[in-house]
Amino acid sequence: MTDAALYRHLDEMTPWNDRLQVLEVIGIADEAPDVKTFTFRSDNQTWFRYKPGQFITLELPVGDEPLLRTYTLSSSPSRPFSIAVTVKAQAGSVATRWMLDHLRRGDHIRAYGPAGDFSHHEYPAAKYLFISAGSGVTPMMSMLRWLNDCAPWTDVAFVNCARRPEEIIFRKELELLGSRMPGLSLGFLIEERSSRESWFGHMGRIDAVRLPLLAPDFREREIFCCGPEPFMRAVREMLETAGFDMAHYHQESFAAPVAEPVPATFTQYGDAAVGEIALPVRFALSEIDGECVAGQTLLQTARASGVRIPAACEFGLCGTCKVKKVSGTVEMSHNGGILDHEIEEGFILACCSKPLSALEIEA
């Protein structure tokens, strides 16, 4: 198919939905050592509707069973004909290393999403501070790209931390945006000098001395932070010590929250209580009947019954395990991976739903 044949007006296309889609790799770009950006378009010629800072889950054909991994979109929804993820391979990476070594233009990948509420659209403000380290810059770049396209006068302080100068992801584009966006101030902070590239900027780690140098009015800003967990913890503690109103602090993390102990509860089901008996679960699409024993989630029941429900985070954040409930009731405790209108339509997250009655789902 020629490029001309691919062209359609936006109002002639349908939006990418929040369930399974197949994406085609249309571009691969080197960003930094062991960092690449993969750009995708939809196989169905749909356009991409999402909020800057949201993430998707990719199904990667690694080994006998595909791996599901969650990646933040680095692209902006202001350019809706493609999406991009920028990934960094860490020591011990499996899925991301496979992407860097094997994914090529023209390849097709299954994807789920978008999901997440780490977006400046959720917290409108007059002034923003984006603080990031490593690949945590990706949601910040998505938001900044949107602001550049749609509100280039916005007051944004952009602080990015890296180990060496050559490891600053998107450095050239950020410097270009800095020359075009009058309200954008850039602050780069590196830990050590490099023989590969000279450096005359700030050095060290983000702390109570350096933050005011990079963003003097940080107390007046809506702050978004993303990076390794120790980095975000240090930023959070620094802001709390400085007396910052933490209601205006937001961070992106794919780590499971610490669960609070919850006393056991029992719901009456016939002559017994849920928690004392196994409840029947019908997997309608697979035509399989299973039983959910006490304390099991629907996802665990599916696996025990030989039914595959895709799942990535497994604590109610990514939304990958979303399934339609045909009948029955569940107890669901999620972390934002499902919207209110989806719950009203009968969808549940299998990873954090426990049956309270006999259940039938589309899986």
Number of C-alpha atoms within 10 A of each C-alpha: 5 6 6 7 7 8 9 11 7 12 8 10 12 13 17 19 15 17 14 16 17 16 22 20 21 18 14 18 11 14 19 16 12 15 21 20 20 24 21 23 21 21 13 14 18 20 23 21 19 23 23 30 28 25 24 24 25 24 22 20 15 13 7 6 9 13 17 21 18 20 22 27 29 28 26 27 22 18 14 17 16 20 24 23 22 25 23 22 18 11 7 8 10 12 19 21 18 14 18 19 10 9 17 15 13 12 12 18 18 15 22 26 22 25 24 23 18 24 20 22 12 10 15 10 15 10 16 22 24 25 25 27 24 19 23 25 25 29 31 29 24 25 24 28 23 20 20 19 13 11 12 18 13 18 19 24 23 24 22 25 27 21 18 19 24 18 18 23 27 16 16 11 12 19 13 11 18 16 12 13 19 13 14 23 19 16 17 18 22 23 15 13 15 13 8 9 9 11 15 7 10 16 18 13 18 23 13 14 9 15 19 13 12 19 19 11 13 18 17 16 21 22 25 22 26 25 21 14 14 9 18 20 14 14 21 18 14 16 20 13 10 11 10 18 13 13 8 15 17 19 20 21 16 12 10 12 9 6 6 6 6 6 6 7 8 12 12 12 15 8 6 11 13 20 20 14 13 17 19 17 23 20 20 14 11 13 10 14 15 19 20 26 19 14 14 17 20 27 23 19 20 23 12 13 16 11 19 13 17 21 23 20 19 18 21 25 24 30 32 32 25 24 18 17 22 15 15 13 16 19 13 17 14 19 15 15 21 21 14 9 9 12 13 9 11 14 19 28 29 31 29 22 20 25 27 19 21 17 23 20 21 16 18
